[in-house]
Amino acid sequence: MIGRIERYVLSYMLLGVTGALAIISSVILLIQFVELTSQVGTRADVGADQIFELTLLRVPSIIQILLPFCFLFGGIGAFVALNRRSELVAMRAAGVSAWRFILPSAAGAFVLGILAVGGLNPLSAALNAQFELQRARLMENYLGDQPKDIWLRQGDEKTQIVIHARDRDVKRGTVTLKGVSLFIYEKNERGQPEFRRRLEAGEATLQPGYWRLKNVREATAGDSSIRSDTLSIRSTLDEEAAMERLASPEAIAFWRLPKAIQLTEQAGFSANGYRLRFQQLLATPLLFAAMSILAAAFSLRLARLGGLAGLAGAGVALGFVMFFFNQFAGALAKADIIPLFAAAWAPAVVALLAGVTLLCYTEDG
């Protein structure tokens, strides 16, 4: 049970985090609105309300990216304000250790990290999918440089199917591919895939458990081709899994990442991107707690000694360093230079150790 002092400092820190989130998100959303206006708004039939709706669909994704910075910048702002009003000085003069009000703040950040991963991440993934869908609808047949070719792969213990399509229909609720080629392989006794047949279809629609093909031409090695109006091919993909293959790991909800990893590996693809994303999300609560501790560590210097503004500025600079360190570690992991686990957890662990070390030098009780 935390006391009144801990609750006061925790509430003040959360208020600072909320303020930082509001300010930073407003700036980023304004930039996003301007960017979408330059991409989509040049069409005469697209109004500002549609662009604003697209921008709002990006809000959860942006918040998820900015939350670590908000805990750092908002925490620094809150602790510096308490320090300048001598409230922290009075607490410490009364014998209250800095750890007493820092640890509840870190614990609160850790809990919010769990909520962000379990609740905000699935919401941002769902809304981001809607964003991509609506953006594609508005830009359909307008931009000539849009990538058209689509590649999917599905498989199980016996069969591997490589799917190539020239385009996909974004106007329907289901996954529909146009100009489809299916290359079907079967594994031999040694587990090696051997080509069996090829299917050409004008259209392929994903139904629960199977692909429904239209205007099909089937060719088997050594035999003449066979034509049919419709044909069904068993599928290990559902609608979400198929769309996830077309999306980046960041666009997949946390709860679906284990299944995406399993299906990707069954299809013979590398799941390193999904595994890295999954480990990064697991490390998010620790990263939030570490940023909260760093914020306090850069803000506890006595105001009368001077240099508090410079120390707080160094904390802000460290936040950007941690961001680039996180991106750099992820790039090294994707290139198989360092383990995925190390790349995902290193930024959070380094930030936590840096904050605790600085606090040990700052706090004398």
N, C-alpha and C positions, 0 to 999 in steps of 0.2 A: 504494500500500500504506500503510494508516494505521498509526501507531505505537501503543504501549501506552497513552499518555496519551489519545489520541483514542478508542481502544476503551473505555477506562475511563469517560470522560465520556459517550460514546454509549450504553454499556450502562446507566449511571446514569439518563440521560434517558429511555431506553425503559422502564426500570423505573418511573420516575415517571409516564410516560404510561399504562402499564398500570394502575398504582394509581388514577390519576384516572379512567380508563375504568371500572374496577370500581366505584368509589364512585358516580360520576355515573349509570352505567347501573343500578345497584341502586335508586337513588332513583327514577329515571324508570320503571323496570319496576314498582316498588311503586305508583306513581301510575297506571300503565297498568292494573295488576291491579284497583285500586279502581274505576277508571272503567268497565272492562268488567263488574265485579261490579254496578255500578249500572245498566248497560244490559241485560245478559243474565242476571245471576245472580238476578234477581227471579223467574225462571221456576222452578217446582218441579222440573222434570225436568232442570235444568242444574246440575251439581255443580262443586265447586271445582277438580277435576282438569281439567275441560273448559275452564274459564276460565284456568287456569294454562297449559294447552296453547296456547290462543289468545295468551296473553301471550308465551310463548316464540317463537311465530312472528313476533313483532314485534321480537325482539332484534336481528337484523342491520340492520333499518331504523333502529332507534334508535342503534345503534353508528355507522352511517354518518353520521347527523346530528351526533353528539356528538364525532366524532374531531377536528375542528379545535379544539374547546375543550379536548379532552384533551391535545393537543400543546402548547397554550398553558399550561393550568393545571398539567399534569404537568411540563412543561419548567421553569416558574417554580419549582415545588416542588423539583425536582432541583437546579437551579442555586443556589437560595437555600440548600439544605442543604449543598452543596459550599462555598458562600461562608462560611457560618457556621462550618464546620469549618476554615476557612482553607486549604482545598485549592486553591481557585482563586487565592488570594493567593500561595501557594507556587509554583504553576505560572507565574504571571506574574512573580514575583520571579526565577525561574530563567530568564527570557527567553523564555518560551513566550507567543506572541501569542494573544489571545483568539480570533482568526480561525482559529487552528490547530485548536481543539477545537469551535468553533461550526459551521464549514463541514461537517465530517463528520456532525454531528448534523442539519444541514439537509438534507444529501444522503440520510441515512437516512430522514428524514421524507418526502422527495420519492419515494424508492423505495416506501415504504409507501403513499403516495398512489396510485401507479400500481397497486399490488396491490389497494388498496381499490376503485378504479374498475373494474379488469379482473376481479376475483374476487368481492369482497364485494358490489358493486352488483348483478350478476346474481342472486346468491344472495338478497339482500334483496328484489329484485323478485319472484322466484319464491315466496318464503315469504310476502311480503305479499299476493300473489294468493291463496294458500291461506288466509291470515288472513281476507281479505274473503269468500271462498267459505264457510268454516266459520261465520263470524259471520253471514252472510246466512241460512245454514241454521238456525242456532239462533234467529234473530230472525224467521224466516218466519212470516207470519200471526199475528204477536204485536204488533208495533208498527204502529199505524195510520197513522203519518206517514211511512212509508217511500216514497221516490219510486218510481213504477211505470213511467212512460213512458220509453221508450228510443228514441233516435234514432241511426241509423248512416247512413253514406254511403259508397258505393264508386263507382269509375268508372275509365275508361281514356280513350284518345284519342277514342273515338266515342260512348260511352254513359255516362250518369250515373244512378245509382239512389239514391233517398232511401228509407230503411227506417224505418218507425215501428212500434213494438210496445208493447203495454200491459204486458207482463211478460216475464221470462225465467226459465227453469227452472234452478235451481241444484243440482238433485239428480243431474244427469247429467254425464258427462265431456265432452260436446260442448256447443256453443253452441246452445241451443234457445230460440226466441222464440215468444211466444203472442200471438194477436190482432194479426196482422201486416198492414201496408199497405205496398206497394212502389210508388213513383212513378217511372216509367221515362222518362228523357229521352234524346234523341239529338241530337248536335250537327249543325247544318246546315253549309253551305259556308263560312259566315262564322265558324264555331266557336262559335256561340251555341246553348245547349241549348233544344230544343223538346219539349214534353210529347207522349208517344206513347201510353202506356197505363198503367193502374193495376191492380194485383193485390191482392186481399184474400184472406188465408189464415188458417185457424185456427191453424196451427203452421208454423214454418220452422226447419229444422235445417241447420246449416252442415256440409257435407261437403267433402272436398278438391276445390276448384275450382268448387263450385256450391252453391246453396241448394236444399234439397228441401222443397217446399211441400205441405201437405195441406189438403184442403177448400178449393179455390181458386175464386175468382170473378174473371174477367178482364174488364175494361172498357176499350174503346178509343174514342177520341173519334169520335162520329158513328155508332157501331155498338152493337148490343145486347150485353149481358154474356154470357159463356160460363163454364159451370161445369165443373170437373174434379176428380177425386179427388186426383191428385198432379200436380206440375209441377216441372221443374228450371230454375233460372235461374243462369247463369254468374256466378261470384263471383271478385273479385280479392283477397278476404280469406281468410286462414287463421284457425284458432282463436285463436292468440295475437294476431293483428292485430285481430280482432273484439273480443276482451276488452280490448285496449289502448285501443280507441275509447271504452270505458266507464270507463277508468281515467284518473287524472291522469298527467302526464308523469313525475312522481317515481316512479310504480309500474312504469315500463318499464325494462327492462335496458339498460345502456349499449350493448351490441352490437346491440340491435334498434332503437335510436333512429334511425339513418340510414334503415332501411326504413320505420319509422313516419312519418318526415318525408316520404319519397317517396310512400307510399300516401295520406297525408293531403292532400298537394298535388294528387295525381292526382284525388282525390275532390272537389276544389274548396274544401277548407277551408284556413284559415290554420294553418301549422305553427310559428308563432312560439313557442308554449309548448314544443314539442319541441326546437326549435333552441336556445332559451335553456337548457334542461336539458342538452343535449348540450355546449354551450360551458362551462357550469358544471362539468360532470364533467371536461372537459379541463383546466380550471383548478385542479382539486382538488389534484394533486401540488404545484403552486406554492403554493397556499394553506397546505398542511401545512408546507412548508419555511419560508414566511414566518412562520407561527405559532411555529415552533421558534426562528427568529432573534429574534422579538419576546420570547419567553420569556427568552432569554439576555440581551437588551438591558436588560430590566427587573430583572435579578438580579445584575449584575456590580459594582454599587456596593459599595465596601469597607464591611464591617460596622462597623468601628470609627468610621466617619464618621457613622453613624446614618442613619436614613431609609430603610433597606432594606425594612422591612415596608410602609411607605407606598408605595414605588416598586413593590413586588410587587403591592400592592392596586390601584395604578393600572393595572398590566398586566392584572389580572383584569377591571377595569372596561372597559378597552379591548376585551377580548374580546367583551363584550356589545354594545359600540358597533359592532364589526365585524359582529356577527350582524344587528343592525337595519339597518346600512348595506347588507348583502347583500340583505336582504329589500326594502328601499326601492329599491335599484337594479333588482331583479327586477320590482317593481311598475311602475317607470317604463318598463322595456323592454316589458312586456306591454301598456302603454298607448301604445306607439309614440312615446314622448317621447325616449328615448335609444336608440342602436343596441344590438342584442342582444349583440354582441361586447363592447362597452364595459361593459354591465351585468354580464356573466359574469366578466370578467377584472379589473374595477376593484377589487373587494375584495382579491383576492390581491396585485395590484400595489401598492395603497396600503399594505397590511400589510407587504409586503416593503420598500418604500421607507422606511416609518416605522421598521422595525427596523434597517435598515442605517444610516439617519441617526442614530438614537440610539446605535448602536454606534460610529459615527465620533466622536461627542462623548465617549463613555465610554472607548474604547480609545485608548491613547496610543502604541502601538507596532505 
